[in-house]
Amino acid sequence: MRLFCTKGLAILATLVVMGCGTDGGQDDNQNTNNNNDNESQAVCGDGVIDPGEVCDDGAANSDSNPGACRTDCREAYCGDQVVDPGEDCEGEGEDVTGTTCEGLGYGEGPLTCRADCTVETTLCTGWVAVAAGTSHTCAIRPDGVVRCWGRNEYGQLGNGLYETSAEPVTVTGLDAAVTLAAGRNHTCAVVADGSAWCWGENNVGQLGDGTTTDSPVPVPVSDLTGVVGLSASHQDGVTCAVDDQGVGYCWGHNSDGQLGNDTNTDTDSAVPLQVSLTSPLRKISVGSSYACAVHENGDVSCWGYNWCGRIGPGPDGATPPTTVAGVSAVVDLAAMAAHTCAVDEFGDVWCWGCDGIAGSEGLLGRGYSIIDSSPDKVLYIDNAKTISGGMRNACALRENGSVWCWGGYRLGNGTAVESRLPVPVIGLEDATALSGGLGHYCALRDDHSLACWGNSGNGELGPGAPWDGDVPVMVAGLAGIQSITGSVVHTCAVAGELSAVFCWGGNDAGQLGNGTITSQTSPTGVMNLTHVVSVSAGNEHTCAARTYGTEPINRTAWCWGNGAHGSLGNGTNDAVLVPVQVLGLSNVEQVACGYAFSCARIDDGVTPASASCWGLGDDGRLGDGLNTTSVVPVTVGGSATPLTGITALSAGGHHACALIDDGSVWCWGNGANGRLGNGDTNNQDWPVQVVGLTDAVAVAAAKGKFTCAVRTTGEVLCWGSNSYGQLGDGTFEQRLTPMSVVGLSGAVSVAAGNSYACALLDDGSVWCWGSGASGQLGAGTTTMEPTPVKFQNPSPAIAVEVGTHHTCVIQQNGMTWCSGSNTEGQIGDSTRSGSLVPVPGPTL
């Protein structure tokens, strides 16, 4: 096998004696002799790795391009003033540009760079308290400012408006907040002077201001001072408070005596009424038509409607405040919809009431189905310190910072499956506070960031979060976009601390993966998918490679959207609206999607990397020699003679190509117009080698009828159809073998659309050629360009990706700029208006 050099290989210094060059055309021994004869005249930048040099890419050497060999022939390193792949920033102690503390979910303040080129967040102010409501969330900043996000039809976000927002908005006119309570459609806060303020829905007087008028801004609760704690019902309009003397008060709806003042008539109160308990109270928790209190001595009393024994032993119906027998020394308590749970001073958790809302869900955490009005211990939980709950589950925060949940719906453990026993929330080992809404939870972490999981249909998990989050996601922004992919009418990106997938654009086949078939003009989170290392958009489906877990690491492929012809690889032809796992694949490192077919690169780190494909097999696009459709993966090259040594895959509309570790490129599938590069136009159901290409570093099989590649020299080559000038050679002539794109040098990657292509150069500029009918060339015109024109991105790019008729680039700060067709919102700028020049795309 022929040796070739690429930047970043630590072994290059030892390969000098083998004469490894970068031009791909010279004899290896000749290079070695030249180096030995002219050792004293070694020149950095001559394309030859001389003694004392670590790398040398010749003209491609750059002090500005991320990951390039530097002009002093050193590899990219932390401290070279370039933000390289794997680095967040450059320059110890310097401010980080392009993102903010708030954008990363850590509150306000300056971001600085650490010595290892990662972001230092300790100067960010973060959050200090959080409250999860039924379909909204609120949190407090260190300066006492309250910000809310989620559903807002009653003004429960407190910003004076009635517009739902996944972006945190500031509550109007409220300073120095110290604690919060979020209910069904209203929110309340205690401020530093001990007064209480509420906002949102007020139909039964739950704001406590003496009226029943809704308010989108905070109003003071009447005649209440010295407040130290609040609670609001997630299912009916009730609010309760405890003051600094241990006296309890409740106001709002009173259909079942849930105000605790010894009345059980349907007499609502728009002002606070004292709870008829004489001993000092530590806390009140409001459930659905009932409430419970913890006394200073650790006893528990409950009142209201005693459905299912959630108030303790006794008949169903309205109950005045009554001591719950069988539990004592309680330090925290949560009254929920059908059950009640408490934590005692020994760290044990006790629950009583119903087993479930929608069947048997294990709400009592005992491992089996039971309705029990007597408190009993939740299994496998110790060292608990606080408890919180929703309608169909409960969660406990332990002393070690972990959170464990049980019951139905979404428990934060990566699945949507109920559990009758506690399970740990994934990736949450540093929680300091916990708040449960009706269908979602949020935890405050010791770095003052927020992590939330569960339902996000109204944006209650924050901006860009999945529709339903099975694992925690950070609130109030995500780190920048890491990679992007586009197809006919949709675009997807990997972004954020958890490397989640977000998609936008057309969705008639479910290709956005958010559980719906509704198109989106701005990003929507793909359900149940994090830790993604590769994502690829096909014509009406999408696939991702996910790396998850500890050793042995689980590397799997997942697909969603149109499953016709088996393109999802899950053994069926059915469409699915959320990701399903591709059958029989492990060690997946990359995915590539074409028209009704998909491929994956498999690398176990031991045997040479291979590829598998699945879906529509017409024209030989699966590469297994059979020309047949397969609903499960088949091996490219056949199981007996697989194509190996694969370092990258690219799937086009009807063909696919693989880059091999010796610099060669192999393609298979539809050969019309010479797109396979082997010198003819025949279809090939086995991989065939592209003629004359032995030093490739990147390949792009177009969504149309051509292919492009980048050589180690930075030259771009293309072959196949050229009706729109998409080969970039200055002509409109079809080519059966590779031809050079005119006027380009220093290319590091290439992307190919339907009838056009774009290349990223080492200086961060992007150049495009071919059809510009939709403005996809980003040059301000709609003309055909048979030679490259500059894509007008405002600052240097680190990646370029194309759809069928639209183009997006990623900048170093994680922002995107896109141009071209936008009929289904595929640009992601919240419109359906196309653009001839780049416009800001989504910022995740």
C-alpha positions in Angstrom: 0.0 0.0 0.0 1.3 3.4 -0.9 2.3 5.8 1.9 0.9 9.3 1.9 1.1 12.2 4.4 -1.6 14.2 6.1 -1.4 16.8 8.8 -1.7 15.9 12.4 -0.1 12.5 12.3 2.3 12.1 15.2 4.3 9.4 13.4 5.3 11.7 10.5 8.7 12.5 12.0 9.6 8.8 11.9 8.4 8.5 8.3 10.9 11.0 7.0 13.3 8.2 6.1 10.6 6.7 3.9 10.3 9.9 1.9 6.7 10.6 2.5 5.6 13.7 0.4 2.4 15.5 -0.2 2.3 15.8 -3.9 1.2 12.2 -4.5 3.1 12.0 -7.7 6.8 11.7 -6.9 8.7 8.5 -6.1 9.1 7.9 -2.4 12.8 7.0 -2.6 13.5 10.1 -4.7 12.1 12.3 -2.0 14.2 10.6 0.6 17.4 11.1 -1.4 16.6 14.8 -2.0 16.1 15.3 1.7 19.4 13.7 2.6 21.3 15.5 -0.1 20.0 19.0 0.9 19.5 18.5 4.6 21.1 21.9 5.3 18.6 23.6 3.0 15.4 22.3 4.5 12.6 24.8 3.8 9.3 24.9 5.8 6.5 25.1 3.2 8.2 23.1 0.5 5.7 20.2 0.9 8.4 17.9 2.2 8.7 16.9 5.9 12.4 17.6 6.6 14.3 16.7 9.7 13.1 18.9 12.6 9.6 19.4 11.0 6.5 17.7 12.3 4.4 18.5 9.3 4.6 20.3 6.0 1.6 20.7 3.7 3.3 23.1 1.4 1.0 25.9 0.2 -1.7 24.6 2.6 0.4 25.5 5.6 -1.6 28.2 7.5 -1.5 30.1 10.8 -5.2 30.9 10.5 -6.9 27.7 9.4 -8.1 25.4 12.3 -6.2 22.1 12.3 -3.8 23.1 9.5 0.0 22.6 9.6 1.4 25.9 10.8 3.8 28.0 8.8 6.6 27.0 11.2 5.9 23.3 10.3 4.4 22.5 13.7 1.1 20.8 14.3 -1.8 22.9 15.5 -1.4 23.4 19.3 -3.2 25.1 22.2 -1.7 28.5 22.4 -1.1 29.1 18.7 -3.9 31.8 18.6 -6.1 29.6 16.4 -9.2 27.9 17.7 -8.5 24.4 16.3 -10.9 21.4 16.3 -11.3 20.2 19.9 -10.5 23.6 21.4 -13.1 26.1 22.7 -10.8 29.2 22.7 -7.3 30.4 22.5 -5.2 32.6 24.9 -5.2 31.9 28.7 -7.2 34.5 30.6 -8.6 36.2 27.5 -12.3 36.8 26.9 -14.0 34.3 24.8 -15.8 35.8 21.8 -18.8 34.4 19.9 -20.7 33.1 22.9 -21.6 34.2 26.4 -22.2 32.8 29.9 -25.9 33.0 29.2 -25.6 31.3 25.9 -23.9 28.3 27.5 -26.5 28.1 30.2 -24.4 29.5 33.1 -26.1 32.9 33.7 -24.3 36.2 33.2 -20.7 37.3 33.5 -17.4 37.0 31.5 -16.2 33.8 29.8 -12.4 33.4 29.8 -10.1 30.9 28.3 -8.2 28.3 30.4 -4.6 27.2 29.7 -5.8 24.0 28.0 -8.0 26.1 25.6 -11.3 25.2 27.2 -13.8 27.7 28.4 -13.6 28.9 32.1 -17.1 29.4 33.4 -16.5 30.0 37.1 -16.9 33.8 36.6 -20.4 33.2 35.3 -23.1 34.1 37.8 -25.4 31.2 37.0 -28.8 30.5 38.6 -29.6 30.3 42.3 -33.2 28.9 42.4 -35.6 27.2 40.0 -39.3 26.4 40.0 -41.0 24.1 37.4 -44.7 24.8 36.7 -47.2 22.7 34.7 -45.9 23.9 31.3 -43.4 26.7 32.2 -40.3 27.2 34.2 -38.8 30.1 36.2 -35.4 30.7 37.8 -33.7 33.4 39.8 -30.4 35.0 38.9 -27.9 36.0 41.7 -29.0 39.6 41.3 -32.6 38.6 42.2 -33.9 39.0 38.7 -36.4 36.3 37.7 -36.5 34.8 34.2 -39.2 32.5 32.9 -39.8 30.4 29.8 -42.5 28.1 28.4 -46.2 28.4 28.1 -47.6 32.0 28.5 -51.3 32.2 27.5 -52.2 33.6 30.9 -49.1 35.8 31.4 -47.4 33.2 33.7 -44.0 34.3 32.3 -44.5 37.7 33.9 -43.0 39.8 31.1 -46.2 41.7 30.3 -47.0 39.6 27.3 -49.0 36.5 26.5 -46.6 34.8 24.0 -45.1 31.4 24.7 -41.3 31.5 24.7 -38.6 28.8 24.8 -36.2 31.7 25.4 -36.0 32.9 29.0 -37.7 36.3 29.4 -37.3 38.7 32.3 -40.2 39.1 34.7 -41.2 42.8 34.7 -40.6 45.0 37.8 -39.5 42.3 40.2 -36.1 42.7 42.0 -34.4 40.9 44.8 -36.4 37.6 44.5 -35.2 34.9 46.9 -37.6 32.0 46.2 -40.2 30.9 43.7 -43.3 28.7 43.2 -44.7 27.8 39.7 -48.2 26.4 39.4 -50.5 25.4 36.6 -50.8 28.8 34.9 -49.4 31.2 37.5 -46.1 31.9 39.3 -45.2 33.5 42.6 -42.1 34.8 44.2 -40.9 36.0 47.6 -38.6 39.0 47.5 -36.0 40.1 50.1 -38.3 42.1 52.2 -40.5 39.1 52.8 -43.4 40.2 50.6 -44.9 37.8 48.1 -45.8 38.6 44.5 -47.8 36.6 41.9 -48.6 36.8 38.2 -50.5 34.8 35.5 -54.0 33.2 35.7 -56.2 34.5 38.5 -59.7 33.0 37.8 -60.1 31.7 41.3 -58.0 34.2 43.2 -54.7 32.3 43.1 -52.7 35.5 42.8 -53.9 36.5 46.2 -54.3 40.2 45.4 -58.0 40.4 46.2 -59.2 40.1 42.6 -59.9 37.5 40.0 -58.2 39.4 37.2 -55.3 37.8 35.3 -52.0 39.7 35.4 -49.1 39.3 33.0 -46.9 41.2 35.5 -46.3 40.6 39.3 -48.9 41.9 41.7 -48.5 41.9 45.5 -50.2 39.2 47.6 -52.5 41.0 50.1 -51.6 41.4 53.8 -48.8 38.8 53.7 -45.4 39.6 55.3 -42.4 37.7 56.4 -42.9 35.0 53.9 -40.2 32.3 53.8 -41.7 29.6 51.5 -44.3 29.2 48.7 -46.0 26.4 46.9 -48.5 26.4 44.0 -50.6 23.6 42.6 -49.8 22.2 39.1 -53.4 21.2 38.5 -55.8 23.7 40.2 -55.6 27.4 41.2 -54.2 27.1 44.8 -51.2 28.9 46.4 -49.9 28.5 49.9 -47.2 30.2 51.9 -45.4 29.8 55.3 -44.2 32.9 57.1 -41.2 33.4 59.4 -43.4 32.5 62.5 -44.3 29.1 61.1 -47.9 30.2 60.2 -49.4 28.7 57.0 -51.7 30.5 54.6 -53.5 29.4 51.4 -55.6 31.2 48.8 -57.4 30.4 45.5 -59.7 27.5 44.8 -61.4 25.7 47.7 -63.7 23.1 46.2 -62.5 20.3 48.5 -61.2 22.2 51.5 -57.7 22.5 50.0 -57.2 25.9 51.6 -56.9 24.1 55.0 -59.1 26.6 57.0 -61.6 23.9 58.1 -64.0 24.7 55.4 -64.8 22.3 52.6 -67.4 24.3 50.7 -66.7 25.6 47.2 -65.8 29.0 48.5 -62.7 30.4 46.8 -60.6 33.1 48.4 -58.7 35.8 46.6 -56.8 36.7 49.7 -54.7 34.5 52.0 -56.5 32.5 54.7 -54.7 31.0 57.7 -54.4 27.3 57.7 -55.9 25.8 60.9 -52.7 24.3 62.3 -51.4 25.6 65.6 -47.9 24.1 65.8 -45.2 25.9 63.7 -44.8 24.8 60.1 -41.7 24.3 58.1 -43.2 23.9 54.6 -46.5 23.5 52.7 -46.7 21.5 49.5 -49.8 21.9 47.3 -51.0 18.9 45.2 -54.2 18.4 43.2 -57.2 19.4 45.4 -55.2 18.8 48.5 -52.1 20.0 50.4 -49.7 18.8 53.1 -47.5 20.5 55.6 -44.3 19.6 57.5 -44.3 20.7 61.1 -41.2 21.9 62.9 -41.2 18.7 64.9 -41.1 16.6 61.7 -44.8 15.5 61.8 -46.9 15.7 58.6 -50.5 17.0 58.3 -52.6 16.9 55.1 -56.0 18.3 54.1 -58.4 18.4 51.2 -59.8 15.7 49.0 -58.5 12.3 50.1 -58.6 10.4 46.9 -56.6 7.1 47.0 -55.4 7.7 50.5 -52.9 10.4 49.5 -53.8 12.3 52.7 -53.3 9.1 54.7 -55.6 6.6 56.3 -59.2 7.7 56.3 -62.3 7.9 54.0 -62.3 9.5 50.6 -63.8 13.0 50.5 -62.9 16.4 52.0 -60.7 16.2 55.1 -59.6 19.0 57.5 -55.9 19.1 58.4 -55.1 15.7 59.8 -51.8 14.2 61.1 -50.5 11.4 58.8 -49.7 8.4 60.9 -46.7 6.2 60.1 -44.1 8.8 59.1 -42.1 11.1 61.4 -38.9 13.2 61.5 -39.7 14.6 58.1 -37.5 17.2 56.6 -39.0 17.6 53.1 -42.3 16.7 51.4 -44.1 16.8 48.0 -47.8 16.6 47.5 -48.5 15.6 43.9 -51.6 14.5 41.9 -52.3 11.0 43.3 -49.6 10.4 45.8 -47.5 12.0 48.5 -43.8 11.5 49.3 -41.6 12.6 52.2 -38.0 12.5 53.2 -37.0 11.9 56.8 -33.9 13.0 58.7 -32.3 9.7 58.0 -32.4 10.1 54.2 -35.2 7.6 53.7 -38.1 8.3 51.3 -41.7 7.4 52.2 -44.7 7.5 49.8 -48.4 6.8 50.1 -51.5 7.1 48.0 -52.3 5.8 44.4 -50.0 3.6 42.3 -50.7 5.5 39.1 -52.7 8.0 37.1 -52.9 6.1 33.8 -52.7 2.6 35.1 -50.1 1.0 37.2 -47.0 3.3 37.1 -45.2 2.5 40.4 -45.7 5.9 42.0 -45.0 4.5 45.4 -41.6 3.1 44.4 -42.1 -0.3 45.9 -41.5 -2.4 42.9 -45.1 -3.6 42.5 -48.6 -2.2 42.0 -50.4 -1.2 45.1 -52.7 1.5 46.5 -51.8 2.2 50.1 -52.8 5.1 52.4 -50.1 4.2 54.9 -46.6 5.5 54.3 -43.9 3.0 53.4 -40.3 3.3 52.3 -39.3 3.7 48.6 -36.8 0.9 47.8 -33.2 1.5 46.9 -33.1 5.2 47.9 -30.9 6.3 50.8 -29.2 9.6 51.8 -32.0 11.6 50.2 -32.3 15.2 51.1 -35.2 16.6 49.1 -38.2 15.3 47.2 -40.1 16.6 44.2 -42.9 15.2 42.0 -45.0 15.6 39.0 -48.4 14.1 38.1 -47.1 10.6 37.2 -43.7 10.3 38.9 -41.5 11.5 41.7 -37.8 12.2 42.0 -35.4 12.4 45.0 -32.2 14.4 45.3 -29.5 12.5 47.2 -26.7 13.9 49.3 -24.1 12.9 46.6 -25.8 15.2 44.0 -27.4 12.4 42.1 -31.2 12.4 41.3 -33.3 9.2 41.2 -36.8 9.0 39.8 -39.6 6.4 39.6 -43.1 6.1 38.2 -44.4 6.8 34.7 -43.6 9.2 31.9 -40.0 10.5 31.5 -37.6 9.8 34.3 -34.4 11.3 32.8 -32.8 7.9 32.3 -32.7 7.9 28.5 -36.0 6.1 27.9 -39.7 6.9 28.1 -40.5 3.7 29.9 -42.1 3.7 33.4 -40.2 2.2 36.3 -41.7 1.0 39.6 -38.3 1.3 41.2 -36.0 4.3 41.3 -33.6 4.8 38.4 -30.8 7.4 38.2 -31.1 10.5 36.0 -28.4 10.2 33.4 -25.4 12.5 33.7 -26.6 14.3 36.8 -24.1 13.8 39.7 -23.8 17.4 40.9 -27.4 18.6 41.6 -28.0 21.0 44.5 -31.7 21.6 44.2 -34.6 20.0 42.4 -38.1 21.1 41.2 -40.7 19.0 39.5 -43.5 20.4 37.2 -46.5 18.5 36.0 -44.5 16.7 33.2 -40.9 18.0 33.6 -38.1 18.5 36.1 -35.3 20.9 36.5 -32.2 20.6 38.7 -29.8 23.3 39.8 -26.2 22.1 39.6 -23.2 23.1 41.7 -21.8 25.1 38.8 -25.1 27.2 38.9 -26.3 25.8 35.6 -29.7 24.3 35.1 -30.5 20.9 33.6 -34.1 20.0 32.8 -35.8 16.9 31.3 -39.3 15.7 30.5 -42.0 17.4 28.4 -41.0 20.4 26.4 -44.0 20.9 24.2 -44.3 24.5 25.3 -40.6 25.2 25.6 -40.4 24.5 29.3 -37.0 22.8 28.9 -35.5 26.0 27.4 -34.4 27.0 23.9 -33.6 24.2 21.4 -34.4 21.4 23.7 -35.9 18.1 22.4 -39.7 17.9 22.2 -39.6 15.4 25.0 -36.3 15.1 26.8 -35.4 11.7 28.2 -32.1 13.0 29.5 -31.2 16.4 31.1 -30.4 19.3 28.8 -28.9 22.6 29.8 -31.2 25.6 29.9 -30.9 29.0 28.4 -28.7 28.2 25.4 -26.5 25.6 24.0 -22.8 25.7 22.9 -22.4 26.3 19.2 -23.2 24.1 16.3 -20.6 21.3 15.9 -21.7 19.9 12.5 -24.4 20.5 10.0 -26.1 18.5 7.2 -28.7 19.4 4.5 -30.9 17.7 2.0 -33.8 18.6 -0.2 -36.0 20.6 2.2 -34.5 20.0 5.7 -31.4 20.7 7.6 -30.0 19.1 10.8 -27.1 20.0 13.1 -25.3 18.6 16.1 -25.0 21.1 18.9 -24.7 21.6 22.7 -23.0 20.1 25.7 -24.8 16.8 25.1 -24.2 16.8 21.4 -27.9 16.6 20.7 -29.5 16.8 17.2 -31.7 19.7 16.0 -33.5 19.8 12.7 -35.5 22.3 10.8 -37.3 22.7 7.4 -39.7 20.3 5.7 -41.2 17.5 7.8 -43.9 15.8 5.8 -42.2 12.4 6.3 -41.1 13.0 9.9 -37.5 13.7 8.9 -37.1 16.3 11.7 -37.5 13.5 14.3 -39.6 15.6 16.7 -42.6 13.3 16.8 -44.7 15.3 14.3 -45.0 15.9 10.6 -45.2 19.7 11.0 -42.5 21.7 9.1 -40.3 24.0 11.2 -38.6 27.3 10.2 -36.4 27.2 13.2 -34.6 24.3 15.0 -36.5 21.7 16.8 -34.9 19.0 19.0 -34.8 15.4 17.7 -36.4 13.2 20.4 -34.3 11.0 22.6 -31.0 11.5 20.9 -27.8 12.8 22.4 -24.0 12.1 22.3 -24.1 12.2 18.5 -20.9 12.1 16.5 -22.3 12.1 13.0 -25.6 13.2 11.4 -26.7 13.0 7.7 -29.8 14.1 6.0 -31.3 12.0 3.2 -34.1 13.1 0.8 -36.9 12.3 3.3 -35.0 10.7 6.2 -32.2 11.4 8.6 -29.6 9.2 10.3 -27.2 9.7 13.2 -24.3 7.9 14.8 -24.4 7.9 18.5 -21.6 7.1 20.9 -22.7 6.5 24.4 -21.8 4.9 27.7 -18.6 3.8 29.4 -16.3 1.0 28.3 -17.3 -0.9 26.3 -18.6 2.3 24.5 -21.9 1.8 22.7 -21.6 3.0 19.1 -24.9 2.7 17.3 -26.8 4.2 14.3 -30.3 5.7 14.5 -32.6 6.8 11.7 -36.0 8.5 11.4 -38.4 9.8 8.7 -39.6 8.0 5.5 -38.8 4.3 5.8 -39.8 3.3 2.3 -37.4 0.7 0.8 -35.9 0.1 4.2 -34.0 3.3 4.3 -34.1 3.4 8.1 -32.5 0.0 8.5 -34.8 -1.2 11.2 -36.2 -4.2 9.4 -39.4 -2.5 8.1 -40.6 -0.1 5.4 -42.5 2.0 7.9 -42.1 5.7 8.4 -41.2 6.7 12.0 -41.4 10.2 13.6 -38.7 9.6 16.2 -35.3 7.8 16.0 -35.2 4.0 15.7 -32.0 2.0 16.0 -30.5 0.5 12.9 -30.4 -3.3 13.3 -27.2 -5.3 13.7 -24.7 -2.5 13.7 -22.1 -1.7 16.3 -18.9 0.4 16.3 -20.6 3.0 14.1 -18.4 6.0 13.5 -20.2 7.8 10.7 -23.5 7.8 8.8 -24.2 9.0 5.2 -27.7 9.2 3.7 -28.7 9.3 0.0 -32.0 9.0 -1.8 -33.9 6.2 0.0 -30.7 4.5 1.2 -28.2 5.0 4.0 -24.6 3.9 4.8 -22.5 3.6 7.9 -18.7 3.4 8.5 -17.8 0.7 11.0 -14.6 0.8 12.9 -13.8 -1.3 15.9 -10.3 0.1 16.3 -8.8 -3.4 15.6 -9.8 -4.5 12.1 -9.7 -2.2 9.1 -12.8 0.0 8.9 -15.6 -1.2 6.6 -19.0 0.0 5.5 -22.6 -1.2 5.5 -25.5 0.2 3.6 -29.3 -0.4 3.6 -32.4 0.7 1.8 -33.1 1.0 -1.9 -30.7 -1.3 -3.9 -31.5 -0.2 -7.5 -28.5 0.7 -9.6 -26.2 -1.0 -7.1 -26.2 1.8 -4.6 -25.8 -0.6 -1.6 -22.5 -1.8 -3.1 -23.0 -5.5 -2.1 -23.1 -6.9 -5.6 -26.8 -7.9 -5.5 -28.8 -4.9 -6.8 -31.6 -5.7 -4.3 -33.3 -3.6 -1.7 -32.5 -4.4 2.0 -34.3 -3.4 5.1 -31.3 -4.2 7.2 -27.6 -3.4 6.7 -25.5 -5.3 4.1 -21.7 -5.1 3.7 -20.2 -2.9 1.0 -18.1 -5.2 -1.2 -19.9 -8.3 0.1 -19.3 -10.1 3.3 -16.6 -12.2 1.7 -14.6 -9.4 0.2 -15.5 -6.2 2.1 -14.1 -2.8 1.1 -11.8 -1.9 4.0 -9.5 0.8 5.2 -12.4 3.3 4.9 -11.8 6.7 6.5 -14.9 8.5 5.3 -18.1 7.9 3.5 -20.3 10.1 1.3 -23.8 9.2 -0.1 -25.2 11.0 -3.1 -28.6 10.8 -4.7 -28.1 7.4 -6.4 -24.4 6.6 -5.7 -22.0 6.5 -2.8 -18.2 6.8 -2.4 -15.6 5.9 0.2 -12.2 7.5 1.0 -9.6 4.8 1.7 -6.6 5.2 4.0 -4.2 5.0 1.1 -5.7 8.1 -0.5 -7.7 6.3 -3.1 -11.5 6.8 -3.7 -13.9 4.0 -4.5 -17.5 4.5 -5.7 -20.6 2.4 -6.5 -24.2 2.7 -7.6 -25.6 4.7 -10.6 -22.8 5.4 -13.1 -24.7 7.7 -15.5 -22.7 10.7 -16.7 -19.5 9.2 -15.3 -20.2 10.1 -11.7 -18.3 7.0 -10.4 -15.1 8.4 -11.9 -13.9 5.0 -13.3 -13.9 6.1 -17.0 -17.4 4.8 -18.1 -21.1 5.4 -17.4 -22.1 2.0 -16.3 -23.9 1.2 -13.0 -21.7 -0.6 -10.5 -23.0 -2.8 -7.8 -19.5 -3.3 -6.4 -17.1 -0.5 -5.5 -14.8 0.6 -8.4 -11.7 2.8 -8.0 -11.8 6.4 -9.2 -9.1 6.8 -12.0 -5.9 8.6 -11.2 -6.8 9.6 -7.6 -4.3 8.4 -5.0 -3.9 11.2 -2.6 -7.4 12.2 -1.7 -8.3 13.6 1.8 -12.0 14.3 1.3 -14.8 13.1 -1.0 -18.3 14.3 -1.7 -20.8 12.2 -3.7 -23.3 14.8 -5.0 -27.0 14.7 -4.5 -27.0 15.1 -8.3 -25.0 13.3 -11.0 -21.4 14.1 -10.1 -18.7 13.7 -7.5 -15.9 15.9 -6.1 -12.8 15.2 -4.0 -9.9 17.2 -2.3 -6.3 16.2 -2.7 -3.5 16.5 -0.1 -2.3 19.5 -2.2 -5.5 21.4 -1.6 -6.6 20.9 -5.2 -10.3 20.1 -5.8 -11.2 17.5 -8.5 -14.7 16.8 -9.9 -16.2 14.4 -12.4 -19.6 13.4 -13.9 -22.4 15.6 -15.2 -21.5 19.2 -16.0 -24.7 20.7 -17.4 -24.7 23.6 -15.0 -20.9 24.0 -14.6 -20.9 21.9 -11.4 -17.5 20.4 -12.2 -16.0 23.9 -11.9 -13.5 23.4 -14.8 -14.8 26.3 -16.8 -16.8 24.2 -19.2 -20.2 22.4 -19.4 -18.7 19.2 -20.7 -19.4 15.8 -19.0 -16.2 14.2 -17.5 -15.8 10.5 -16.9 -12.6 10.9 -14.8 -11.5 13.6 -12.3 -10.8 17.2 -13.6 -9.4 20.1 -11.6 -11.6 22.9 -10.4 -10.3 26.1 -11.9 -8.5 28.6 -9.7 -8.8 26.8 -6.3 -5.9 26.0 -3.9 -5.7 25.4 -0.2 -9.0 23.5 -0.1 -9.6 21.5 3.1 -13.2 20.1 2.3 -15.8 20.0 -0.4 -19.6 19.6 -0.4 -21.7 18.7 -3.4 -25.4 19.6 -3.9 -27.8 18.8 -6.7 -26.0 20.7 -9.5 -23.5 22.8 -7.6 -20.6 22.4 -5.2 -18.7 24.4 -2.6 -15.2 24.2 -1.1 -13.8 25.4 2.2 -10.3 26.8 1.9 -7.6 27.0 4.6 -8.1 30.7 5.0 -11.8 30.2 6.1 -13.2 31.4 2.8 -15.9 29.4 0.9 -16.1 29.2 -2.9 -19.0 27.7 -4.9 -19.7 26.9 -8.5 -22.5 25.4 -10.7 -26.2 26.2 -10.6 -27.1 29.3 -8.7 -30.8 29.4 -9.6 -31.9 29.6 -5.9 -29.0 31.7 -4.7 -27.3 28.6 -3.2 -23.8 29.9 -4.4 -24.2 32.8 -1.8 -22.8 35.3 -4.3 -25.9 37.5 -4.7 -26.8 36.1 -8.2 -28.9 33.4 -9.7 -26.6 32.6 -12.6 -24.7 29.5 -13.5 -21.0 29.7 -12.6 -18.7 27.2 -14.3 -15.8 28.5 -12.1 -15.7 29.2 -8.4 -17.3 32.4 -7.0 -16.9 33.5 -3.4 -19.7 32.7 -0.9 -20.2 35.9 1.1 -19.9 34.6 4.6 -19.0 37.5 6.9 -16.2 35.9 8.8 -13.9 32.8 8.3 -15.8 29.5 8.2 -14.8 26.2 9.7 -17.2 24.0 7.8 -19.5 24.1 4.8 -22.5 21.9 4.0 -25.0 21.9 1.2 -28.5 20.7 0.7 -30.1 20.2 -2.7 -30.5 23.9 -3.3 -29.2 25.6 -0.1 -25.9 26.1 1.5 -24.8 26.7 5.1 -21.4 27.5 6.7 -20.4 27.3 10.3 -18.1 30.0 11.8 -15.7 29.6 14.6 -18.2 31.0 17.1 -20.7 28.3 16.2 -23.0 30.7 14.2 -24.3 29.6 10.8 -24.8 31.6 7.7 -27.1 30.2 4.9 -28.3 31.1 1.5 -30.5 29.6 -1.3 -33.9 27.9 -1.3 -36.0 28.2 1.8 -39.4 27.0 0.7 -39.8 24.8 3.9 -37.7 26.8 6.2 -34.5 24.8 5.6 -32.3 27.9 6.1 -33.5 28.0 9.7 -34.0 31.8 9.9 -37.6 31.5 11.0 -38.9 32.4 7.5 -39.7 30.7 4.3 -38.0 33.4 2.2 -35.0 32.4 0.2 -31.8 34.5 0.0 -29.2 35.1 -2.7 -26.6 36.1 -0.1 -25.9 34.4 3.3 -28.2 35.3 6.1 -27.8 34.3 9.8 -29.1 30.8 10.3 -30.1 29.3 13.7 -27.9 29.8 16.7 -28.3 26.8 19.1 
